[in-house]
Amino acid sequence: LGHDIHFHDKKIALLEAGPRKEYYQMPDSYSNRVSSISPGSATLLRSCGAWDHVCSLRFKPFRRMQVWDACSEAMIVFEKDDLDDMGYIVENDVIMSALTKQLDAVADRVEVLYRSRAVGYTWPLPSHSCDTSPWVQVELADGRRLQTKLLIGADGHNSVVRKKAEIKNVEHQYDQSAVVATLHLSEATDNNVAWQRFLPTGPIALLPLSDTASSLVWSTSHDHASELLTMDEESFVDSINSAFWSNINHSDFIDTAGAMFRSAISLLKPSGSAVRQLPPSVAKVDPESRAMFPLGMGHATEYVQHRVALIGDAAHRVHPLAGQGVNLGFGDIACLAHHLSAAAFNGSDLGSLKHLLKFETERQRHNVSLIAATDMLKRLYSTTLTPLVLLRTWGLQATNALPPVK
Amino acid sequence: QLSLFRFTVKRPLSTSHSSVDSKEVKKFQLLAHKWWDEEGEYAALHSMNDIRVPFIRDTLLSMTSNYHLGNPLSGIKILDVGCGGGLLSEPLGRLGASVTGIDPVEDNIRIADRHKSFDPVLAKRIQYKSSSLEEIVEESMETFDVIVASEVVEHVADLEMFIKCCSQVLKPEGSLFITTINKTQLSYVLGIVVAEKIMGIVPEGTHEWEKFVPPEELEHVLESNGFSVKTVNGMLYNPLLGSWGWMESTSLNYAVHAVKSGARGRSHPTDAPSETDIQQRSATAGTA
């Protein structure tokens, strides 16, 4: 918004709980919190000049994504026809640093209050007939008071803005935690493929960081996650390699059924099945890089109210299996910024429900199906029950063969 | 046959000859507190901003090469005649214009003043005054770059005098924007019967079909008072979506952009139109 021409005269305040994060050069070791940035999100970051900073710090493009089942041979490969980048693996710190730089560039319009916290909100009545201010009043921990025409809640899945605005949230805690770590590969490779295997306990993913390093995101039961965190480094590395390479969950029945289906497909569509590749093997884990956090799913029943809008995890929370969480948030931003820009150019009151509802409708339509699909995939792949394995095996194989469905 | 003759009720000429109709004043007084309820009685006027503000903004931008997209109407002095609660003044003020809003209903001005007071930027950019157009003519000769008279001319008692006064307070080559309702059988059915009595889109009694103004008549009055009509566009309200759009036909609502001629100081004496003039205009009105 600070870089939008129609916001030239507007004033924006950003309340950030954390400290200012700016890097001129990245440390040698990689951070264990990374995100898979879609091309669309990269475009958004490019539009405000942040992507250039990302490129000058560090990031890893990937060209292919291979997703496969632990219980069968079924797999699906995603790649662009023209061998373009499918996405980028970027450390969260890098994105933060890039955004900090671009915020500095519009400091006359955007004031960032680091290490700040809102302790109270006063909401306006919709059609005020009394003499109180029609704007949202925000009280900060340091006693300062701010008032605003539009409050945007981007405060994560435990959003206080959402709670105080009394917006109902449909939420569900998965009995899973994600384990993250920075891994070093056995040997250098192009490393431009993102790997994900669905184990019955949850998906394990290897995201490329460089020719020799990858980031781990392993969603599994809380107990197993704790185990993974406390076991010695060697056992940890063994578990990872075994998770990707072992066929212990295969059954003859499924293997045969899968093979039959695959031959059928190759008769109908010769190019429709590909050979399953194996991910690189892991040699070492970065000490201190192991961490875990619980997983859940959530969706706010409303994204907007008079003078309030929710974006990102405050509005919706998904399982990391699709690598979409942050991209949904960036999509929210692009949409809200578009509607606010048009509203500003029309001289509208920025907190007016009329354009906020347009944002809500557009994003809910997009997000709900993706969140539901992700949730369904999570449930579908959490079982070893033969009928469901068969269903998802054939489903995955068929999807891999049919470009439109893919 | 709704009407063959348009009975232009003219008040006897006096020093306080006014284009303000006192019956109209009373009507709006009753609803003054409803202006800023976006989903209330004035919802249709709120959503009209979605087309009338871009119309005004883009027309003005197209007439100049020196503007900033972040403050498109900066430096432009606008008079919002019949501003009501300030529904149109505020967006114009936000776009950078210096706006003077006038309205004969004191309660409207009070509401407008209070609403703008909470916004420090608008409080400085907009000035409201309870007044009729005639009353400010003397102190505001050729003062404004733009006059906006949106949903007003169908409420005035004397259209000719109203347009004359607009011309007097407008700078040469200044712009006049008018939105109003055509006087047709369709506008009676949809604009009065459906809009007021059936669907409640407009508070009942707001409009009198007799006072609706056909675009041909408006154009005639404008042209004969030193204006050059540049644009006439039909407008349509979609009650299901609650939104306005442009349309070819001007048989219902329409918007006009006219420009005052550049020659300075041409003032027309207030002459009463001749009998033949009245009948000629009525004839066209009846067959519209």
Interface residues (C-beta under 8 A of the other chain):
Chain A: I5 H6 F7 H8 D9 S127 H128 S129 D131 S133 P134 W135 K149 A344 F345 N346 G347 S348 D349 S352 L353 K354
Chain B: H33 W36 D37 E38 E39 G40 H46 S47 N49 D50 V53 P54 R57 H68 L69 G70 N71 P72 E90 P91 L92 G93 R94 L95 G96 R114 H115 F118 D119 V121
